[in-house]
Amino acid sequence: MIFTNCNKLEEIRQALNSKFFERENEVEGILVALLSRQHMLMIGPAGTAKSALSSELSKIIEGSAYFQWLLTKFSTPEEVFGPLSLKGLEQGVYQRIITSKMPEANIVFLDEIFKANSAILNSLLTLINERLFYNNGSPVQVPLMSVIGASNEYPEEEEGLDALFDRFLLRFEIDFIADETNFVSMLKAAGQTIQMPFMTMEELLHLQFLTDRVVIPDEVYKALSKIRVELRDEGIRPSDRRFKQSLSVLQAKAMINQRQVVQMDDIAILENVLWEKVEQKDAVSYIIRNHAHDVITQTLYSLQNEANEVFYSILQDQSPETGMEATQKMMVLVADLNKLKNQSESRKADIDVLLNKVTSMQHEMLNRILEPCYLDNLGEKRCSTSIFFKM
């Protein structure tokens, strides 16, 4: 059941990527938001498929209630939360009819989110953050999973929208298609119908249940603590709440990659989470990416040095005992590299390079054990060392 649902998730991701060119990060972001029940913001010019991507996702999740609205400074609470009940008003009850409006939706897309006016803002903040809607003064739990917000620009500081901006844990900048080949492919695909996979609400709820149970190892917690210190040294101070919420993003990232344990390279997605101001983005990205790849890089470095030492031992001592011990150690190194490869999607290419070298060294060692040296044309004894390499 786990892998069946995860396979469906991967099919959805691939289908969305094939339909929306150069939107891989945003596609992953939306799926992560949905699995983690967090909210996502896309910032970029009009005409970059922000609303189309969100709308397509709602169609894929069969049985989901979807609400979409374009906010303006003239938008009214009735448009988003529903009109007041006239019968209720006659009885002195201030109650809204929320049918087909945001309080009944599972997935919400709000375009030009920062155009929300004060009449809408307070209810919007409570609904997004606490999943509560106050109708006639009574709190009602709403079925909201994720709000996908979009804006052509960042809010100005004097607009008083910091709280709304903070509600979006995941933030992505989006731009026009850059690659000309992709641009032409997008033009050719216009009007074509792509058969999209689907997932039921029950399957999505099960995936969310599994996501909550993805294991976060201690090394990830320690890395987050180090990231927090380094960000503070740069004057960047994400809230404790944002760090806490980011754990669900890491779990969702692992689930999308069909894993039940978070890996260090999953941390890379937090470059879309831990910045507060636009000018902080580059510094946050640099710090997080260093930590995301740090453990993998160090592990590869260590395994490569160990492989060199094992192979060098054969050059120094060609006794059967040393040969047997070296062969066993090399087999363990190959097994460790294959295990690391299965656990790290983003570093497979780097691991493959070292794996090929170590495998070649292993074969060379076996050849040397069976026939360690040979006589050259001058009758002198030679032993090959061509596989040995340096860091």
N, C-alpha and C positions, 0 to 999 in steps of 0.2 A: 504493500500500500504506500509506504514511504517513497520508494523509488518510482512508482507509477505516477504519483502526483508531482514529484520532482522532474520527471521526464516531461510531463505536460507543461510545467513551468519553463523548462528549457525550450520546448517547442514554441511557446508563446513569445519568449524572448527572441528567438531566431526569426519568427514571422514578423514581429514588429521591426526588427532591424532590417529585414529585407524590404519593408514597406517605407520606412522612414530613414533616409540616408543620413549618415553622420550623426546619428542620435543614439549611439550605443550607450553612452554614459547616462543619458536621460532615461532611456528604456530601463536600464538596470536600476536607476534611482527610483523610478515609479514602482517597479516590482518590489524593491527593498522597502519602500514606504508602505506598500500594501501589506507585506508580510509582517512588518514590525508595528503596524498601525500608527505610523508617524505621518507627518505632513511634509510636503515637498513644494519648493518654490522654483519656478523657471523665470529667469530674467533675460530679456532679449527683445529685439525688434519684432514688429508685427510681421506675420507671414513666415514664421519659422516653425510651424507645425505644433505649437504648444497645445492649442485646444484640440487639434486633430488627434494627437497622440493620447491625450487623456480620454477623449471620447471613444477612441478605438478600444482602449483597455476596458471601458465600461461594457462594451458589447461582448468582449471576450469572456467576462465573468457573468455567466448566465444566472439570472435570478437576482442580480444586484440592483439596488435602487440608485439611480444616478441623477444628480442635479447639477446643472450648469447655468452660470449667469455672468453677464458682463456688467460690472459695477461702474457707475459714474458718480459724480458728486451729487447728482440729483436722484440717485437710487433711493428707494423707500424700503422700510422694513417689510412692508407687505410683499414686495417682489421677492425677497429672500426667505422670509419666515412665514409668509402666508397672511391673508387678510383677516381683519377682526371679524368675529362672529356677530352678525347683526342681532340675532336672537339673544346672544349672550349679553350684548350691550343693553338690550331692553330690560334685562334682569339685573343690570349693574355688574355683569361679569366681563372682565377685560381679557378675552381669550381669543387666540388666533386659530384659524383653520389651517393646519400645517400639511394637509394632503398634497403630495407631490412637490413639496418644498424642502429646503435644506434640512430641517429637523427630522425628516423621514428618510434621508439618503444615507447609503453606505459609502458611496464615493462622490466627492464633490469637486467640481472645477470652477474656480472663481477667476475670471479674467479681469485684468486691471485691478487687482486686489487692493492696491494702495489708494484707489479712488473711494474706498469705503468711507462714508461720512460718520459723524458722531452718533447719528440716529441708529446706525447699524452696528457700529464698532463694538460697543460693550457686549451686546448679545452674541456677536460673532466671536469675540475673544473667549467668552465662557463656553460656547458650544465647541470651539476648536480644542481648547485646552482641557476642559473638564468633561466634555461629552454630555453637557447638561443644557437644556433649554427651559427657561423660566416662562411658563405659560400661565397667565393669571396669577403670577407670583409663586407658583408651585414648580419646583424643579422636576423636569422630565428627562429621564435617561434616553439619549438618542443612539441610534445604531451606527453612528459615523465611524468609519475605519480610517479614511485618509482624505485630507483636503489637498488638492493640487492647485496651487496658486500660480498666477502668471502676471507679469508686469513688463511693460516696455522699458521701465527705468527703476532705479532704486528710489526709495522714499527719501525726501529731504529731512534733515534732522529737526527742523522747526515744525514739521507737520505733526509731530507727536504720535508717530506710528511705530515706535521702537518695540512696543509690546506685541503688536501684530507681526512685525518682522521676526521677532524672537520665537513666535509660535511655530515657525517653519524650521524643522530640524535639518532637513536636507535642502541645500541651495545650489542651483546649477545656473551658470551663465550659458546662454544658447545664442548661436549666431547663424547667419546664412550658410548654405553649403559652400565649402571652400574648394574642394577638389572638382575640377572641371568634368572629369569622367563621371563622378557621382551626380553632378548637376545634369549632365545629358541623360543619364539613366533615370533620374527623377522626372525629366520632361517626357521621356518615352513611356514611363510607367503611368503617367497621368491618365486617368479614365479607366485603367485596367483594374479588374477585380481580382483580388488576392484572397484565396481561401484561407481564412484565419482559424486557428485552433480555438478551443473554448475550454473553460473550466467552470464547474458549478460552484455555487456559494458554499455548499457542504465541503467540497474539496479544498476551497480556499481557507475555510475555517480550520480544517484539519491541518493544513500547512502552517497556519498561524500558531496552532497548538504545538506542532513540532518545532517551529522556530523558537518558541519560548523555552524549549528544552535543549537547545544547542548549547554545548559545553564551551565555556570560556576558560582557557587554561591560565595559570598564574602568570606565565610570561607575558601574556597580553595585558593583564592588569598592571604589571610592573612597567610595561612599555607606556601605557596610558599615563601613569604617574610621572614618568620621565618627560613625556610630551608636555604635560601640564607645567612642569618646572621650566622647561625650555621656552614655552610660550610666554610664561610670566616674565622671563628674562628679556623677552622682546616687547614687553608691555601689553601682551594680549592675554586677556583673562576671561575665557569662557566660564560660564557658571557651573557650579557643581551639578545642577539639574541637567544641563546640556551634556556633560560627561556621562551622567547616569543614563540618560536616554540614548546616548550613542551606543551603549551595549546592545540594545535591541537591533540597531542598524548592523552591527558586526554579526550578530546571530543570523539576521536575514541574509546578509552577504554570503555566509557559509552555506545556508540552506539553498540558495540559488545555485551554488556550485556543488550541490548534492553531498554536502558534508555535515556531520553532526558535531564537529568541533571547529571552533574559530581558529584560523591561522594568523600568523604575524602579517602576512601580506594582505589580509582582509582590512587591516588598519588603514590602508591607502584611501578607502572611501571616505574617511573622516576629514579629508581635505575639503569636502563639501559640507562639513558640519561645524567645525570648531573655529570658524572666523566670524567676527561680528561686523567688521567694516570692510569695505572693498579694498582699502589699502593694506589690509592684513592678509589678503588671500595668498600672495606669493610666499610670505614668510611661513604661514601655516602649512602650505603645501610642501615646502622644503623640509620643514621639521618632521612632518608626518611621513613623508616618503622615505626619509632616512631611517626611521624606525620600522616602517613597514617591510623594508628589504634587509634590515640590519641582520636579523637572526639567520635568514637564508644565506646571505653573503658570507657571514662568518662560518656557517656550517660548511659551505662549499670550500672555503679557504682551508678549514681544518681537515676536511676529508682529502683534499688535494695534497696537502703537506704530508698527511699520513700515508697516502698512496706512494708518494715519492720516497718516504723513509723505508717503506716495505720493499719497494723495488731496489733501492740502494743497498739494502741488507743482502740481497742476492749477489750484487756485484762484489761485496766485501767477503762474503762467506757462502761458498757454493756447496756446502755439505747437505746431505739429504734431509737432516733434521731442520736446518734453516729454511730449506726449500719448502718443506711440508708446512712449517709454521707460517711462512710468508704467503703461501697459497691460500691457507685458511683465512688469514687476515684480509687478503684481497677479495675473497669471496664475500666476507662480511661487509667490506666497503661497497662492493657492487650492490649487495642487498640493501644497504642503507641508502644509497643513491636512488635506487628504484622506489623505495618507500617514500623518500623525500619528493620524488617526481610525482607520485600519486597524490601527495598531500598539498602540492603547491602548483596551482594552475598557471599563475602568472610567470613563474620562473622555469617552466619546462625546458625552454630553449637553452638557458644557461646550464641547467642540470644535465641535459643531453650532451652538451659539449664535454663536460667533465666525465660523464658516464662512458662516452666513447673512448676517451683517453685511458681511463682506468681499465676498461675492458681490454683495450689493446695491450696495456701493461700486463694484465692478467694472462693473456695469451702468450706474450713474450716470455713471461716467467715460466709458464708450463713448457714452452719450447726449450728454455735454458735448462730446466730440470731434467727433461728427457735427453737433450743434447746441448749441454750448457756452452760448449766452446767448439771451435772448428779450426782447421789449419788453412791458412791462406795460400796463395800461389807460391810464396817464398818458403812455405813450410813452417811459418810462425803461428803460434796459438793466438786466436782472436775471439773476443766475446762481444756480442752486440749490446749497445747501450742506447740505441736510437730512440727508444720510447721514453726515456727519462726526460722530464721537462721541469722547468723552473716556474715559480710563481711570478 
